[in-house]
């Protein structure tokens, strides 16, 4: 049976404490081996991806609206907690208006080589600290057919609540992992036959149009932070540097928008059979 929580400091729901404290949550969640999924759509995508729930928290009315999730949780002995809106807001730090929260077991990350084996398009995020940008990139990656994402050690957590929400849960369907010892770790891409393209504004950068006209079979695209862009060592370690042609006196796009443009332009072309010629 669902369990009512009347005390916002109840230790049974400590997974949901202080969700708006970014500094705290980005340390606590990986250390506890959990992440938070917010909203019915995101929770269902997490479950569809095979992720295992630790518990659920929702307002009372959602016990009926999400009755199938409640029944499934009870059959697996996963606790379902409910509380009045004021109790939830005090506990979490925000008004829950998307139906429900789920505390999920964090999946183990694979080694980069395991993700690259059958991939042809890979995105690398270098030190992107804005969770909104990380979530937006994952949504583009999922929509535009990228096979895997590698993130550097200082990059924001793709499973942080805001990143998951902005991605609309697509972070669960795109294989990703951290690439350690960056930027030296870029060598694993070359060992797997990838051409590495760094997106940066340099005097030697080629146009995105030029790269799109001569697509390599296996391509890794590196994108950097909004302000500083890619690190010098990442640019120097790439096989080539690429920039998106701009008009109207604009020198660059928001990194999430720029990555979406680049990923679309560099998507693998469909193979044409001899019969179709």
C-alpha positions as CSV (number, residue, x, y, z in Angstrom):
1,X,0.0,0.0,0.0
2,X,1.2,3.6,-0.7
3,X,2.7,5.2,2.4
4,X,1.7,8.7,3.5
5,X,4.4,11.1,4.5
6,X,3.4,13.9,6.9
7,X,6.9,15.0,8.1
8,X,9.0,16.6,5.4
9,X,12.1,15.5,7.4
10,X,11.1,11.8,7.4
11,X,14.3,9.8,6.7
12,X,12.4,7.3,4.6
13,X,12.2,10.0,1.8
14,X,15.7,11.4,2.3
15,X,16.4,10.8,-1.4
16,X,14.1,13.7,-2.1
17,X,15.5,16.3,0.3
18,X,16.7,19.7,-0.9
19,X,16.4,19.0,-4.7
20,X,17.1,22.6,-5.6
21,X,20.5,22.6,-3.9
22,X,22.6,21.9,-7.0
23,X,26.0,21.8,-5.3
24,X,24.6,19.3,-2.7
25,X,22.7,17.1,-5.1
26,X,25.6,16.8,-7.7
27,X,27.7,15.3,-4.9
28,X,25.0,13.3,-3.0
29,X,23.4,11.5,-5.9
30,X,26.4,9.8,-7.5
31,X,27.7,9.0,-4.0
32,X,24.5,7.2,-3.1
33,X,24.2,5.6,-6.6
34,X,20.9,7.3,-7.4
35,X,19.3,9.9,-9.6
36,X,15.9,11.6,-9.7
37,X,13.4,11.3,-12.5
38,X,10.7,14.0,-12.6
39,X,7.3,13.8,-14.4
40,X,5.3,10.9,-15.7
41,X,7.0,10.9,-19.2
42,X,10.5,11.0,-17.8
43,X,9.8,8.2,-15.3
44,X,8.2,6.0,-17.9
45,X,11.2,6.5,-20.2
46,X,13.6,5.6,-17.4
47,X,11.6,2.4,-16.7
48,X,11.4,1.5,-20.4
49,X,15.2,1.8,-20.6
50,X,15.5,-0.8,-17.9
51,X,16.4,1.5,-15.0
52,X,15.4,0.2,-11.6
53,X,13.4,2.4,-9.1
54,X,14.3,2.8,-5.5
55,X,11.1,4.6,-4.6
56,X,8.3,6.9,-5.8
57,X,7.0,10.2,-4.4
58,X,3.8,11.9,-5.5
59,X,0.8,13.9,-4.5
60,X,-2.2,11.9,-3.5
61,X,-4.2,12.5,-6.7
62,X,-1.5,10.9,-8.8
63,X,-1.9,7.6,-7.0
64,X,-5.0,7.1,-9.2
65,X,-3.6,8.8,-12.4
66,X,-0.4,6.6,-12.2
67,X,-2.1,3.5,-10.8
68,X,-0.3,1.2,-13.2
69,X,3.1,2.5,-12.0
70,X,1.9,2.1,-8.4
71,X,0.8,-1.5,-9.0
72,X,4.0,-2.3,-10.7
73,X,6.0,-0.8,-7.9
74,X,4.1,-2.7,-5.2
75,X,4.6,-6.0,-7.1
76,X,8.3,-5.3,-6.9
77,X,8.3,-4.2,-3.3
78,X,9.3,-0.7,-4.3
79,X,7.9,1.8,-1.8
80,X,5.4,4.4,-3.1
81,X,5.2,7.5,-0.9
82,X,2.6,10.3,-1.1
83,X,2.2,13.6,0.7
84,X,0.3,16.8,0.6
85,X,1.7,19.5,-1.8
86,X,3.0,21.6,1.1
87,X,4.9,18.7,2.7
88,X,6.5,17.9,-0.7
89,X,7.5,21.5,-1.3
90,X,9.1,21.8,2.1
91,X,10.9,18.5,1.5
92,X,12.2,19.1,-2.0
93,X,12.4,22.9,-2.2
94,X,10.0,23.3,-5.1
95,X,6.3,22.9,-6.0
96,X,5.8,19.5,-7.7
97,X,3.5,20.1,-10.6
98,X,4.6,17.3,-13.0
99,X,2.9,14.5,-11.2
100,X,5.6,12.5,-9.5
101,X,9.2,11.9,-8.7
102,X,11.1,8.7,-8.7
103,X,14.4,7.9,-7.1
104,X,16.2,5.6,-9.5
105,X,19.2,3.3,-9.2
106,X,22.1,4.9,-11.2
107,X,23.3,2.5,-13.9
108,X,27.0,1.6,-14.0
109,X,29.0,3.3,-16.7
110,X,30.7,1.3,-19.4
111,X,34.2,1.9,-20.7
112,X,34.3,4.2,-23.8
113,X,35.6,1.5,-26.0
114,X,32.5,-0.6,-25.4
115,X,30.3,2.3,-26.7
116,X,32.5,3.0,-29.7
117,X,32.6,-0.5,-31.1
118,X,29.5,-0.2,-33.4
119,X,29.2,3.6,-33.5
120,X,29.6,5.9,-36.5
121,X,28.7,9.2,-34.9
122,X,29.8,10.2,-31.4
123,X,29.6,13.5,-29.5
124,X,32.1,14.6,-26.9
125,X,31.1,17.2,-24.3
126,X,34.1,19.0,-22.8
127,X,33.4,20.6,-19.4
128,X,29.8,21.7,-20.1
129,X,28.8,22.7,-16.6
130,X,25.3,24.0,-17.5
131,X,22.8,21.2,-16.9
132,X,20.3,22.8,-19.3
133,X,22.8,22.7,-22.1
134,X,23.7,19.1,-21.4
135,X,20.0,18.1,-21.4
136,X,19.4,20.0,-24.7
137,X,22.4,18.3,-26.4
138,X,21.1,14.8,-25.4
139,X,17.7,15.6,-26.9
140,X,19.3,16.6,-30.2
141,X,21.6,13.6,-30.1
142,X,18.7,11.2,-29.6
143,X,16.6,12.9,-32.3
144,X,19.4,13.2,-34.9
145,X,20.8,9.7,-34.7
146,X,24.1,10.0,-32.8
147,X,25.2,6.6,-31.5
148,X,27.0,7.6,-28.2
149,X,28.0,10.5,-26.0
150,X,31.3,10.8,-24.1
151,X,31.6,13.4,-21.4
152,X,34.8,14.7,-19.8
153,X,35.5,14.4,-16.1
154,X,34.4,18.0,-15.3
155,X,31.2,17.9,-17.4
156,X,27.9,18.2,-15.6
157,X,26.0,15.1,-14.7
158,X,23.5,14.0,-17.5
159,X,21.4,12.3,-14.8
160,X,21.0,15.4,-12.7
161,X,17.2,16.2,-12.5
162,X,17.3,19.4,-14.6
163,X,19.4,17.8,-17.4
164,X,17.0,14.8,-17.4
165,X,14.0,17.0,-17.6
166,X,15.3,19.2,-20.4
167,X,16.3,16.1,-22.4
168,X,12.7,14.9,-22.0
169,X,14.1,11.6,-20.7
170,X,16.1,11.0,-23.9
171,X,19.3,10.8,-21.8
172,X,18.1,7.2,-21.0
173,X,18.1,6.0,-24.6
174,X,21.5,7.3,-25.8
175,X,24.5,5.3,-24.6
176,X,26.9,7.6,-22.7
177,X,29.9,7.4,-20.4
178,X,32.7,9.5,-19.0
179,X,36.0,9.6,-20.8
180,X,38.8,9.8,-18.3
181,X,42.3,11.4,-18.6
182,X,41.0,14.1,-20.9
183,X,42.2,15.2,-23.5
184,X,44.7,12.4,-23.8
185,X,41.7,10.0,-23.7
186,X,40.8,11.1,-27.2
187,X,43.2,8.4,-28.4
188,X,40.6,5.8,-27.8
189,X,38.6,7.3,-30.6
190,X,41.4,7.1,-33.1
191,X,42.1,3.5,-32.1
192,X,38.5,2.8,-33.1
193,X,38.8,4.5,-36.5
194,X,37.2,7.9,-35.7
195,X,38.1,11.2,-37.3
196,X,38.0,13.7,-34.4
197,X,36.5,17.2,-35.2
198,X,36.8,20.0,-32.7
199,X,34.2,22.8,-33.1
200,X,36.0,26.1,-32.4
201,X,36.7,29.5,-33.9
202,X,40.2,29.4,-35.0
203,X,42.0,30.8,-38.1
204,X,42.6,27.3,-39.4
205,X,39.1,26.0,-38.9
206,X,37.3,24.6,-42.0
207,X,33.7,25.3,-42.8
208,X,31.0,22.9,-41.6
209,X,29.9,22.7,-45.3
210,X,33.3,21.5,-46.3
211,X,33.3,18.7,-43.8
212,X,29.7,17.7,-44.7
213,X,30.8,17.4,-48.3
214,X,33.5,14.9,-47.4
215,X,32.1,12.9,-44.6
216,X,34.3,10.3,-42.9
217,X,32.6,7.0,-42.1
218,X,33.3,7.4,-38.4
219,X,33.2,10.9,-36.9
220,X,33.6,12.2,-33.3
221,X,32.5,15.8,-32.7
222,X,33.8,17.8,-29.7
223,X,31.8,20.7,-28.3
224,X,33.0,23.0,-25.5
225,X,31.6,25.4,-23.0
226,X,29.4,28.4,-23.8
227,X,31.9,31.1,-22.8
228,X,35.4,29.8,-23.2
229,X,34.8,27.2,-25.9
230,X,37.1,24.2,-26.2
231,X,40.3,24.0,-24.3
232,X,43.5,24.6,-26.3
233,X,44.7,21.0,-25.8
234,X,41.4,19.6,-27.1
235,X,41.7,21.7,-30.2
236,X,45.3,20.8,-30.7
237,X,44.5,17.1,-30.2
238,X,41.8,16.9,-32.8
239,X,42.3,15.8,-36.4
240,X,40.6,19.0,-37.7
241,X,38.9,22.1,-36.5
242,X,35.4,23.1,-37.7
243,X,33.3,26.2,-37.5
244,X,29.7,26.9,-38.5
245,X,29.3,29.7,-41.2
246,X,27.6,32.7,-39.7
247,X,25.8,35.7,-41.1
248,X,24.4,39.0,-39.7
249,X,27.5,39.8,-37.8
250,X,27.0,36.9,-35.4
251,X,30.1,35.0,-34.5
252,X,28.6,31.9,-32.8
253,X,25.4,30.2,-31.5
254,X,24.4,28.9,-28.1
255,X,26.3,25.6,-27.7
256,X,23.2,23.6,-27.6
257,X,22.0,25.1,-30.9
258,X,25.4,24.9,-32.5
259,X,25.7,21.2,-31.6
260,X,22.3,20.5,-33.1
261,X,23.1,22.2,-36.4
262,X,26.5,20.4,-36.6
263,X,25.0,17.0,-35.7
264,X,22.3,17.4,-38.4
265,X,24.7,18.6,-41.1
266,X,27.1,15.7,-40.4
267,X,24.6,12.9,-40.0
268,X,25.4,9.7,-42.0
269,X,24.0,9.8,-45.5
270,X,21.7,6.9,-46.3
271,X,23.3,4.2,-48.4
272,X,22.0,4.0,-51.9
273,X,21.8,0.5,-53.4
274,X,22.8,-0.3,-56.9
275,X,19.2,-1.2,-57.7
276,X,18.2,2.4,-56.8
277,X,20.7,4.0,-59.2
